[in-house]
Amino acid sequence: MQERPDSIDDQDSTPVAGPWRALLSLAGLVCVGLAAAGAVLPLLPTTPFLLLAAACFARSSPRLNRWLHTNRVFGAYLRRYRRGEGIPLAAKILILSLLWLSLAASALLAVPDHLWPLRIALALLGLGVSLHILRIRTYRATAENPR
């Protein structure tokens, strides 16, 4: 089994040049924006967009790659995820609370009564996302890893 890199300099990346470099940098920035939106919108995922942004930046811009991995908002989250350390318990609680609050509000306030199958679909979607979040390892800070 290959060990995951601990630093951004250890990442495998094949740099590209020319218009592909600019396109990958732009795609990475769009993915960071979508990840930021996903941090506050429960049905929009954060992690896949962060991982995609990291892949784009690793191949296009060492400066943007370093910025993403040392970013105050996403840096620690991304590094912990890459090392397989998981999500902090407080983040899981916040994610699940916002998810169910927004799904309940949507189902009760935005979905008309005659579209009850849509309410069931929202509940099933919430259940699937909840199970996925709960299956991810819970990160616990230790003396070696305070954050």
N, C-alpha and C positions, 0 to 999 in steps of 0.2 A: 504494500500500500504506500503510495506516495504521500509524504508529509506536506501539509499546507505551509506556504511561506508565512513567516512572521512579519516581514517587512515588505513594503511595496517594491523595494529594489529586487526582491527575490522572485517576483512574478515572471512567469513565462509570457513573453510578448514578442510579436513579430511586427516591428514598426513598418508603417506604410508611408508613402511619399505622395506628393502631388495633390490632385483634387480629392483623393480618397482620405488623406489626412484631415483636410478641412471638413469633409462630409462626416467622418467619424467623430471629430471634435464637436460638430454641431449636433449630431445624434446623441452624443454623451450629455451635452448640456440640456437637450430636450428631455432625456431620461432623468436627469437630476431634477428638473422641474416637475415631471410626472411623479417622481418619488416624493418630492416635497408636498405635492397635492395629495398623494396617497397617505401621507402622515396624518392628514386631517379628514380625509374622506374615506370612510370605512370600507367601501367596496373596491377601491382602487389600491392595488398592492404597492408596497414601498420597496421591499427587498428585491424583487426581480428587476425593477428599474434601476436600483442602485448597482446591482451586479452587472447589468448591461452597460451602465455608464462607466463602471470600472473597466470593463472589457474594451469599450470604445476608447477610453483615455489611455489605457495601457498600450494601445496600438497607434495612437495618434499624437498624444501630448504628455510627456513626462511631467510637465508643470501642472496640468489639470489633474492628472492621476495623483500626484502628491497632494494637491489641494483637496481632492475628494477624500483621500485616506486620512488627512490630518484635519479635516473640517470639524468644527466645534459641534455641529448638529449631527452629521452622519458618520464621521470618522470612526469613533469608538464602536458604533453599531456595526459598521461594515467590517472592521477588523475582527471583532468578536465572531461575527457570522462566518467569516472566511476561515477562522481557526476552529470552528465547530463548537464554540463555547455556549451558544444559545442566546436567548432573549431574557433580560432581567424580569423578575416576577412582577414588579411594578408596571413595566411596559406591557406585559401580557394582560394584566388586570385592566389597564387603561384601554388597550386595543379592544378587548372583548366588551368592555362597558360601552365604549363609543359605537362599536359595531351593533350591539343589540339595541341601544338607545335609538340609533338612526334607523335601523330596520323596523323597529316598532313604530316610530313616528311615521315612517314612509307607509307602512302597511295600514295604519289607522287613519292617517290624515290625507294621504295622497292617492291611495288606491280605493276606488269606489267599491261599494259592497258587492255589486254584481260581478266584480273581477276577483272573487275569492280565490281562484286558482293562482293568481299572481301573488296573493298573500302567502299561500302555501309555498310557492316557489321562493319567495324572499326568506321564509323560515328555513327551508332546506338549504338555501345558499348560505345563510348565517350559520347553520349547523355544520356545513362542510368547512367553512372558514374557521369556525371555532375549533373543530377537531384538528385541523391543520396547525393552528397556533398552539394548541395544547400538546401536540406531539413533538413540537420543537423543544429541545433541551432548555431547561430553565438555568440561566446564568446566575451563579452565586459568586459574589465578590469574596476573595480570599486575601491573605496577607501578601501573596505574590502578585495577585491581580486585583488591586483595590477598586477598579472601575470595571 
